[in-house]
Amino acid sequence: MHWIYLTLAIIAEVTATSALKACEGFTKPVPSLMVIGGYIAAFYLLSLTLQVVPVGTAYAIWSGLGLSLIALVGWLYFGQPMDLAAVVGFGLIVGGVVTLSLFSSAMPH
């Protein structure tokens, strides 16, 4: 169940961060509520994850996958550039998360 919480925390954080651009300094009500609700949900779900998963491991997964997904959202929805160096860098981040998940003794299985 802790992996579901972490996955939902990442989705909530990516949603909230994506809505930050649309809320235009918290002047738009709907995107602003998405930001606030998304971050509340993300931190609550992360706190549930931390009951089982070590904080360093959970944060590495959350921040690494969140960063990569935000970059993907920026590229797909906001037209932000994504060059080869960015793709390789994000690939390395995801590869690090996968390596940590599959081979680290710090990961609960």
Phi, psi and omega per residue, in radians:
M1 nan -0.548 -3.102
H2 -1.110 -0.523 3.109
W3 -1.262 -0.567 3.062
I4 -1.148 -0.775 3.094
Y5 -1.026 -0.768 -3.126
L6 -1.148 -0.729 3.106
T7 -1.068 -0.795 3.119
L8 -1.154 -0.616 3.081
A9 -1.090 -0.744 3.128
I10 -1.124 -0.780 3.124
I11 -1.077 -0.760 3.130
A12 -1.114 -0.719 -3.139
E13 -1.183 -0.729 3.116
V14 -1.135 -0.716 3.091
T15 -1.076 -0.829 -3.133
A16 -1.098 -0.781 -3.124
T17 -1.153 -0.674 3.097
S18 -1.115 -0.656 -3.140
A19 -1.244 -0.334 3.110
L20 -0.991 -0.722 3.138
K21 -1.113 -0.716 -3.087
A22 -1.326 -0.379 -3.066
C23 -1.375 -0.188 3.054
E24 0.832 1.082 3.109
G25 1.192 0.581 -3.133
F26 1.079 0.551 3.068
T27 -1.691 -0.231 3.108
K28 -1.838 2.067 -3.003
P29 -1.068 -0.835 -3.037
V30 -1.162 -0.882 3.097
P31 -1.107 -0.564 3.110
S32 -1.121 -0.727 3.085
L33 -1.150 -0.607 3.083
M34 -1.121 -0.684 3.113
V35 -1.113 -0.925 -3.095
I36 -1.086 -0.871 -3.140
G37 -1.121 -0.685 -3.141
G38 -1.117 -0.759 3.130
Y39 -1.223 -0.659 3.077
I40 -1.061 -0.829 3.131
A41 -1.092 -0.750 -3.106
A42 -1.061 -0.833 -3.108
F43 -1.238 -0.605 3.070
Y44 -1.115 -0.842 3.141
L45 -1.125 -0.650 3.073
L46 -1.108 -0.672 3.124
S47 -1.111 -0.617 3.073
L48 -1.174 -0.683 3.109
T49 -1.064 -0.703 -3.053
L50 -1.228 -0.119 3.030
Q51 -1.228 -0.353 -3.097
V52 -2.144 -0.773 -3.043
V53 -1.580 2.361 3.092
P54 -1.021 2.523 -3.033
V55 -1.029 -0.720 -3.136
G56 -1.114 -0.725 3.134
T57 -1.177 -0.839 -3.131
A58 -1.081 -0.741 -3.103
Y59 -1.209 -0.635 3.102
A60 -1.077 -0.774 3.135
I61 -1.190 -0.814 -3.109
W62 -1.072 -0.863 -3.084
S63 -1.258 -0.692 -3.121
G64 -1.146 -0.874 3.131
L65 -1.231 -0.656 3.097
G66 -1.070 -0.787 3.113
L67 -1.045 -0.811 -3.135
S68 -1.134 -0.728 3.137
L69 -1.191 -0.657 3.093
I70 -1.108 -0.717 3.100
A71 -1.092 -0.693 3.112
L72 -1.133 -0.765 3.092
V73 -1.075 -0.765 3.113
G74 -1.034 -0.697 3.141
W75 -1.246 -0.838 -3.061
L76 -1.280 -0.741 -2.993
Y77 -1.797 -0.481 -3.086
F78 -1.935 0.046 3.074
G79 1.161 0.437 3.132
Q80 -1.349 2.474 -3.065
P81 -1.172 2.604 3.110
M82 -2.407 1.788 -3.139
D83 -1.625 3.118 -3.077
L84 -1.053 -0.721 3.137
A85 -1.065 -0.685 3.116
A86 -1.160 -0.758 3.138
V87 -1.086 -0.778 3.119
V88 -1.109 -0.782 3.140
G89 -1.058 -0.791 3.114
F90 -1.179 -0.611 3.058
G91 -1.076 -0.688 3.095
L92 -1.149 -0.662 3.099
I93 -1.096 -0.861 3.132
V94 -1.096 -0.700 3.086
G95 -1.063 -0.673 3.087
G96 -1.129 -0.719 3.103
V97 -1.123 -0.744 3.118
V98 -1.110 -0.772 3.114
T99 -1.052 -0.792 3.109
L100 -1.055 -0.790 -3.108
S101 -1.134 -0.684 -3.042
L102 -1.523 -0.554 -2.929
F103 -2.109 -0.178 -3.080
S104 -1.469 2.360 3.074
S105 -1.279 -0.179 3.104
A106 -1.348 -0.169 -3.101
M107 -1.614 2.206 3.012
P108 -1.273 2.367 -3.129
H109 -2.040 nan nan
